[in-house]
Amino acid sequence: PASRDEAAATFNLLTRLRLQQQARCLHFGQAPDNIIHLRRLMFSERALLRQAFGHIRILQRRIAYDFLGGNPG
């Protein structure tokens, strides 16, 4: 359950940041993209993003162990 909750929170954060970027593009008359500019993020958002990437890294290791017999690459 904890891994599931962390994965869901990570997905929600990344989706929110992506949608905010797309809305920003539309606001300025640009085509929407998925490029998150770190300098535009608040310090707390950058910290959450760093944490999210950490969760993704852990999840990838667990998947490698569970499905690939512990061989990540």
Distance bins in CASP14 RR format, pairs under 12 A and 6 or more apart:
PFRMAT RR
TARGET T0000
AUTHOR 0000-0000-0000
RMODE 2
METHOD distances of the structure
MODEL  1
1 7 0 0 0 0 0 1 0 0 0 0 0
1 8 0 0 0 0 0 1 0 0 0 0 0
2 8 0 0 0 0 0 1 0 0 0 0 0
2 9 0 0 0 0 0 1 0 0 0 0 0
2 55 0 0 0 0 0 1 0 0 0 0 0
2 58 0 0 0 0 0 1 0 0 0 0 0
2 59 0 0 0 0 0 1 0 0 0 0 0
2 62 0 0 0 0 0 1 0 0 0 0 0
3 9 0 0 0 0 0 1 0 0 0 0 0
3 10 0 0 0 0 0 1 0 0 0 0 0
3 55 0 0 0 0 1 0 0 0 0 0 0
3 56 0 0 0 0 0 1 0 0 0 0 0
3 58 0 0 0 0 1 0 0 0 0 0 0
3 59 1 0 0 1 0 0 0 0 0 0 0
3 60 0 0 0 0 0 1 0 0 0 0 0
3 61 0 0 0 0 0 1 0 0 0 0 0
3 62 1 0 0 1 0 0 0 0 0 0 0
3 63 0 0 0 0 0 1 0 0 0 0 0
3 66 0 0 0 0 0 1 0 0 0 0 0
4 10 0 0 0 0 0 1 0 0 0 0 0
4 11 0 0 0 0 0 1 0 0 0 0 0
4 55 0 0 0 0 0 1 0 0 0 0 0
4 59 0 0 0 0 0 1 0 0 0 0 0
4 62 0 0 0 0 0 1 0 0 0 0 0
5 11 0 0 0 0 0 1 0 0 0 0 0
5 12 0 0 0 0 0 1 0 0 0 0 0
5 55 0 0 0 0 0 1 0 0 0 0 0
5 59 0 0 0 0 0 1 0 0 0 0 0
6 12 0 0 0 0 0 1 0 0 0 0 0
6 13 0 0 0 0 0 1 0 0 0 0 0
6 48 0 0 0 0 0 1 0 0 0 0 0
6 51 0 0 0 0 1 0 0 0 0 0 0
6 52 0 0 0 0 1 0 0 0 0 0 0
6 53 0 0 0 0 0 1 0 0 0 0 0
6 54 0 0 0 0 1 0 0 0 0 0 0
6 55 1 0 1 0 0 0 0 0 0 0 0
6 56 0 0 0 0 1 0 0 0 0 0 0
6 57 0 0 0 0 0 1 0 0 0 0 0
6 58 0 0 0 0 1 0 0 0 0 0 0
6 59 1 0 0 1 0 0 0 0 0 0 0
6 62 0 0 0 0 0 1 0 0 0 0 0
7 13 0 0 0 0 0 1 0 0 0 0 0
7 14 0 0 0 0 0 1 0 0 0 0 0
7 52 0 0 0 0 1 0 0 0 0 0 0
7 54 0 0 0 0 0 1 0 0 0 0 0
7 55 1 0 0 1 0 0 0 0 0 0 0
7 56 0 0 0 0 1 0 0 0 0 0 0
7 58 0 0 0 0 1 0 0 0 0 0 0
7 59 1 0 0 1 0 0 0 0 0 0 0
7 60 0 0 0 0 0 1 0 0 0 0 0
7 62 0 0 0 0 0 1 0 0 0 0 0
7 63 0 0 0 0 0 1 0 0 0 0 0
8 14 0 0 0 0 0 1 0 0 0 0 0
8 15 0 0 0 0 0 1 0 0 0 0 0
8 52 0 0 0 0 0 1 0 0 0 0 0
8 55 0 0 0 0 0 1 0 0 0 0 0
8 59 0 0 0 0 0 1 0 0 0 0 0
9 15 0 0 0 0 0 1 0 0 0 0 0
9 16 0 0 0 0 0 1 0 0 0 0 0
9 48 0 0 0 0 1 0 0 0 0 0 0
9 49 0 0 0 0 0 1 0 0 0 0 0
9 51 0 0 0 0 1 0 0 0 0 0 0
9 52 1 0 0 1 0 0 0 0 0 0 0
9 54 0 0 0 0 0 1 0 0 0 0 0
9 55 1 0 0 1 0 0 0 0 0 0 0
9 56 0 0 0 0 0 1 0 0 0 0 0
9 59 0 0 0 0 0 1 0 0 0 0 0
10 16 0 0 0 0 0 1 0 0 0 0 0
10 17 0 0 0 0 0 1 0 0 0 0 0
10 48 0 0 0 0 1 0 0 0 0 0 0
10 49 0 0 0 0 1 0 0 0 0 0 0
10 50 0 0 0 0 0 1 0 0 0 0 0
10 51 0 0 0 0 1 0 0 0 0 0 0
10 52 1 0 1 0 0 0 0 0 0 0 0
10 53 0 0 0 0 1 0 0 0 0 0 0
10 54 0 0 0 0 1 0 0 0 0 0 0
10 55 1 0 1 0 0 0 0 0 0 0 0
10 56 1 0 0 1 0 0 0 0 0 0 0
10 57 0 0 0 0 0 1 0 0 0 0 0
10 58 0 0 0 0 0 1 0 0 0 0 0
10 59 0 0 0 0 1 0 0 0 0 0 0
10 60 0 0 0 0 0 1 0 0 0 0 0
11 17 0 0 0 0 0 1 0 0 0 0 0
11 18 0 0 0 0 0 1 0 0 0 0 0
11 52 0 0 0 0 1 0 0 0 0 0 0
11 55 0 0 0 0 1 0 0 0 0 0 0
11 56 0 0 0 0 1 0 0 0 0 0 0
11 59 0 0 0 0 0 1 0 0 0 0 0
12 18 0 0 0 0 0 1 0 0 0 0 0
12 19 0 0 0 0 0 1 0 0 0 0 0
12 48 0 0 0 0 0 1 0 0 0 0 0
12 52 0 0 0 0 1 0 0 0 0 0 0
12 55 0 0 0 0 0 1 0 0 0 0 0
13 19 0 0 0 0 0 1 0 0 0 0 0
13 20 0 0 0 0 0 1 0 0 0 0 0
13 36 0 0 0 0 0 1 0 0 0 0 0
13 41 0 0 0 0 0 1 0 0 0 0 0
13 44 0 0 0 0 0 1 0 0 0 0 0
13 45 0 0 0 0 1 0 0 0 0 0 0
13 46 0 0 0 0 0 1 0 0 0 0 0
13 47 0 0 0 0 0 1 0 0 0 0 0
13 48 1 0 1 0 0 0 0 0 0 0 0
13 49 1 0 0 1 0 0 0 0 0 0 0
13 50 0 0 0 0 0 1 0 0 0 0 0
13 51 0 0 0 0 1 0 0 0 0 0 0
13 52 1 0 1 0 0 0 0 0 0 0 0
13 53 0 0 0 0 0 1 0 0 0 0 0
13 54 0 0 0 0 0 1 0 0 0 0 0
13 55 0 0 0 0 1 0 0 0 0 0 0
13 56 0 0 0 0 0 1 0 0 0 0 0
14 20 0 0 0 0 0 1 0 0 0 0 0
14 21 0 0 0 0 0 1 0 0 0 0 0
14 34 0 0 0 0 1 0 0 0 0 0 0
14 36 0 0 0 0 1 0 0 0 0 0 0
14 45 0 0 0 0 0 1 0 0 0 0 0
14 48 0 0 0 0 1 0 0 0 0 0 0
14 49 0 0 0 0 1 0 0 0 0 0 0
14 51 0 0 0 0 0 1 0 0 0 0 0
14 52 1 0 0 1 0 0 0 0 0 0 0
14 53 0 0 0 0 1 0 0 0 0 0 0
14 55 0 0 0 0 0 1 0 0 0 0 0
14 56 0 0 0 0 1 0 0 0 0 0 0
15 21 0 0 0 0 0 1 0 0 0 0 0
15 22 0 0 0 0 0 1 0 0 0 0 0
15 34 0 0 0 0 0 1 0 0 0 0 0
15 36 0 0 0 0 0 1 0 0 0 0 0
15 52 0 0 0 0 0 1 0 0 0 0 0
16 22 0 0 0 0 0 1 0 0 0 0 0
16 23 0 0 0 0 0 1 0 0 0 0 0
16 36 0 0 0 0 0 1 0 0 0 0 0
16 41 0 0 0 0 0 1 0 0 0 0 0
16 45 0 0 0 0 1 0 0 0 0 0 0
16 48 0 0 0 0 1 0 0 0 0 0 0
16 49 0 0 0 0 0 1 0 0 0 0 0
16 52 0 0 0 0 0 1 0 0 0 0 0
17 23 0 0 0 0 0 1 0 0 0 0 0
17 24 0 0 0 0 0 1 0 0 0 0 0
17 34 0 0 0 0 1 0 0 0 0 0 0
17 35 0 0 0 0 0 1 0 0 0 0 0
17 36 1 0 1 0 0 0 0 0 0 0 0
17 37 0 0 0 0 0 1 0 0 0 0 0
17 38 0 0 0 0 0 1 0 0 0 0 0
17 40 0 0 0 0 1 0 0 0 0 0 0
17 41 1 0 0 1 0 0 0 0 0 0 0
17 42 0 0 0 0 0 1 0 0 0 0 0
17 45 1 0 0 1 0 0 0 0 0 0 0
17 46 0 0 0 0 0 1 0 0 0 0 0
17 48 0 0 0 0 1 0 0 0 0 0 0
17 49 1 0 0 1 0 0 0 0 0 0 0
17 52 0 0 0 0 1 0 0 0 0 0 0
18 24 0 0 0 0 0 1 0 0 0 0 0
18 25 0 0 0 0 0 1 0 0 0 0 0
18 32 0 0 0 0 1 0 0 0 0 0 0
18 33 0 0 0 0 1 0 0 0 0 0 0
18 34 1 0 1 0 0 0 0 0 0 0 0
18 35 0 0 0 0 1 0 0 0 0 0 0
18 36 1 0 0 1 0 0 0 0 0 0 0
18 49 0 0 0 0 0 1 0 0 0 0 0
19 25 0 0 0 0 0 1 0 0 0 0 0
19 26 0 0 0 0 0 1 0 0 0 0 0
19 32 0 0 0 0 1 0 0 0 0 0 0
19 33 0 0 0 0 0 1 0 0 0 0 0
19 34 0 0 0 0 1 0 0 0 0 0 0
19 36 0 0 0 0 0 1 0 0 0 0 0
20 26 0 0 0 0 0 1 0 0 0 0 0
20 27 0 0 0 0 0 1 0 0 0 0 0
20 32 0 0 0 0 0 1 0 0 0 0 0
20 33 0 0 0 0 0 1 0 0 0 0 0
20 34 0 0 0 0 0 1 0 0 0 0 0
20 35 0 0 0 0 0 1 0 0 0 0 0
20 36 0 0 0 0 1 0 0 0 0 0 0
20 37 0 0 0 0 0 1 0 0 0 0 0
20 40 0 0 0 0 1 0 0 0 0 0 0
20 41 0 0 0 0 1 0 0 0 0 0 0
20 42 0 0 0 0 0 1 0 0 0 0 0
20 45 0 0 0 0 1 0 0 0 0 0 0
21 27 0 0 0 0 0 1 0 0 0 0 0
21 28 0 0 0 0 0 1 0 0 0 0 0
21 30 0 0 0 0 0 1 0 0 0 0 0
21 31 0 0 0 0 0 1 0 0 0 0 0
21 32 1 0 0 1 0 0 0 0 0 0 0
21 33 1 0 0 1 0 0 0 0 0 0 0
21 34 1 0 0 1 0 0 0 0 0 0 0
21 35 1 0 0 1 0 0 0 0 0 0 0
21 36 1 0 1 0 0 0 0 0 0 0 0
21 37 1 0 0 1 0 0 0 0 0 0 0
21 38 0 0 0 0 0 1 0 0 0 0 0
21 40 0 0 0 0 1 0 0 0 0 0 0
21 41 0 0 0 0 0 1 0 0 0 0 0
21 45 0 0 0 0 0 1 0 0 0 0 0
22 28 0 0 0 0 0 1 0 0 0 0 0
22 29 0 0 0 0 0 1 0 0 0 0 0
22 30 0 0 0 0 1 0 0 0 0 0 0
22 31 0 0 0 0 1 0 0 0 0 0 0
22 32 1 1 0 0 0 0 0 0 0 0 0
22 33 1 0 0 1 0 0 0 0 0 0 0
22 34 1 0 0 1 0 0 0 0 0 0 0
22 35 0 0 0 0 1 0 0 0 0 0 0
22 36 0 0 0 0 0 1 0 0 0 0 0
23 29 0 0 0 0 0 1 0 0 0 0 0
23 30 0 0 0 0 0 1 0 0 0 0 0
23 32 1 0 0 1 0 0 0 0 0 0 0
23 33 0 0 0 0 0 1 0 0 0 0 0
24 30 0 0 0 0 1 0 0 0 0 0 0
24 31 0 0 0 0 0 1 0 0 0 0 0
24 32 0 0 0 0 1 0 0 0 0 0 0
24 33 0 0 0 0 1 0 0 0 0 0 0
24 34 0 0 0 0 0 1 0 0 0 0 0
24 35 0 0 0 0 0 1 0 0 0 0 0
24 36 0 0 0 0 0 1 0 0 0 0 0
24 37 0 0 0 0 1 0 0 0 0 0 0
24 40 1 0 0 1 0 0 0 0 0 0 0
24 41 0 0 0 0 0 1 0 0 0 0 0
25 31 1 0 0 1 0 0 0 0 0 0 0
25 32 1 0 1 0 0 0 0 0 0 0 0
25 33 1 0 1 0 0 0 0 0 0 0 0
25 34 0 0 0 0 1 0 0 0 0 0 0
25 35 0 0 0 0 1 0 0 0 0 0 0
25 36 0 0 0 0 0 1 0 0 0 0 0
25 37 0 0 0 0 0 1 0 0 0 0 0
25 40 0 0 0 0 0 1 0 0 0 0 0
26 32 1 0 1 0 0 0 0 0 0 0 0
26 33 0 0 0 0 0 1 0 0 0 0 0
36 45 0 0 0 0 1 0 0 0 0 0 0
36 46 0 0 0 0 1 0 0 0 0 0 0
36 48 0 0 0 0 0 1 0 0 0 0 0
36 49 1 0 0 1 0 0 0 0 0 0 0
36 52 0 0 0 0 0 1 0 0 0 0 0
36 53 0 0 0 0 0 1 0 0 0 0 0
37 45 0 0 0 0 0 1 0 0 0 0 0
37 46 0 0 0 0 0 1 0 0 0 0 0
37 49 0 0 0 0 0 1 0 0 0 0 0
38 45 0 0 0 0 1 0 0 0 0 0 0
38 46 1 0 0 1 0 0 0 0 0 0 0
38 47 0 0 0 0 0 1 0 0 0 0 0
38 49 1 0 0 1 0 0 0 0 0 0 0
38 50 0 0 0 0 0 1 0 0 0 0 0
38 53 0 0 0 0 0 1 0 0 0 0 0
39 45 0 0 0 0 0 1 0 0 0 0 0
39 46 0 0 0 0 1 0 0 0 0 0 0
40 46 0 0 0 0 1 0 0 0 0 0 0
40 49 0 0 0 0 0 1 0 0 0 0 0
41 47 0 0 0 0 1 0 0 0 0 0 0
41 48 0 0 0 0 1 0 0 0 0 0 0
41 49 1 0 0 1 0 0 0 0 0 0 0
41 50 0 0 0 0 0 1 0 0 0 0 0
41 52 0 0 0 0 0 1 0 0 0 0 0
42 48 0 0 0 0 1 0 0 0 0 0 0
42 49 0 0 0 0 0 1 0 0 0 0 0
43 49 0 0 0 0 0 1 0 0 0 0 0
43 50 0 0 0 0 0 1 0 0 0 0 0
44 50 0 0 0 0 0 1 0 0 0 0 0
44 51 0 0 0 0 0 1 0 0 0 0 0
45 51 0 0 0 0 0 1 0 0 0 0 0
45 52 0 0 0 0 0 1 0 0 0 0 0
46 52 0 0 0 0 0 1 0 0 0 0 0
46 53 0 0 0 0 0 1 0 0 0 0 0
47 53 0 0 0 0 0 1 0 0 0 0 0
47 54 0 0 0 0 0 1 0 0 0 0 0
48 54 0 0 0 0 0 1 0 0 0 0 0
48 55 0 0 0 0 0 1 0 0 0 0 0
49 55 0 0 0 0 0 1 0 0 0 0 0
49 56 0 0 0 0 0 1 0 0 0 0 0
50 56 0 0 0 0 0 1 0 0 0 0 0
50 57 0 0 0 0 0 1 0 0 0 0 0
51 57 0 0 0 0 0 1 0 0 0 0 0
51 58 0 0 0 0 0 1 0 0 0 0 0
52 58 0 0 0 0 0 1 0 0 0 0 0
52 59 0 0 0 0 0 1 0 0 0 0 0
53 59 0 0 0 0 0 1 0 0 0 0 0
53 60 0 0 0 0 0 1 0 0 0 0 0
54 60 0 0 0 0 1 0 0 0 0 0 0
54 61 0 0 0 0 0 1 0 0 0 0 0
55 61 0 0 0 0 0 1 0 0 0 0 0
55 62 0 0 0 0 0 1 0 0 0 0 0
56 62 0 0 0 0 0 1 0 0 0 0 0
56 63 0 0 0 0 0 1 0 0 0 0 0
57 63 0 0 0 0 0 1 0 0 0 0 0
57 64 0 0 0 0 0 1 0 0 0 0 0
57 72 0 0 0 0 0 1 0 0 0 0 0
58 64 0 0 0 0 0 1 0 0 0 0 0
58 65 0 0 0 0 0 1 0 0 0 0 0
58 72 0 0 0 0 0 1 0 0 0 0 0
59 65 0 0 0 0 0 1 0 0 0 0 0
59 66 0 0 0 0 0 1 0 0 0 0 0
59 67 0 0 0 0 0 1 0 0 0 0 0
59 72 0 0 0 0 0 1 0 0 0 0 0
60 66 0 0 0 0 0 1 0 0 0 0 0
60 67 0 0 0 0 0 1 0 0 0 0 0
60 68 0 0 0 0 0 1 0 0 0 0 0
60 70 0 0 0 0 0 1 0 0 0 0 0
60 72 1 0 0 1 0 0 0 0 0 0 0
60 73 0 0 0 0 0 1 0 0 0 0 0
61 67 0 0 0 0 0 1 0 0 0 0 0
61 68 0 0 0 0 0 1 0 0 0 0 0
61 69 0 0 0 0 0 1 0 0 0 0 0
61 70 0 0 0 0 1 0 0 0 0 0 0
61 71 0 0 0 0 0 1 0 0 0 0 0
61 72 1 0 0 1 0 0 0 0 0 0 0
61 73 0 0 0 0 0 1 0 0 0 0 0
62 68 0 0 0 0 0 1 0 0 0 0 0
62 69 0 0 0 0 0 1 0 0 0 0 0
62 70 0 0 0 0 1 0 0 0 0 0 0
62 72 0 0 0 0 0 1 0 0 0 0 0
63 69 0 0 0 0 0 1 0 0 0 0 0
63 70 0 0 0 0 1 0 0 0 0 0 0
63 71 0 0 0 0 0 1 0 0 0 0 0
63 72 0 0 0 0 1 0 0 0 0 0 0
63 73 0 0 0 0 0 1 0 0 0 0 0
64 70 1 0 1 0 0 0 0 0 0 0 0
64 71 1 0 0 1 0 0 0 0 0 0 0
64 72 1 1 0 0 0 0 0 0 0 0 0
64 73 1 0 0 1 0 0 0 0 0 0 0
65 71 0 0 0 0 1 0 0 0 0 0 0
65 72 1 0 0 1 0 0 0 0 0 0 0
65 73 0 0 0 0 0 1 0 0 0 0 0
66 72 0 0 0 0 0 1 0 0 0 0 0
67 73 0 0 0 0 0 1 0 0 0 0 0
END
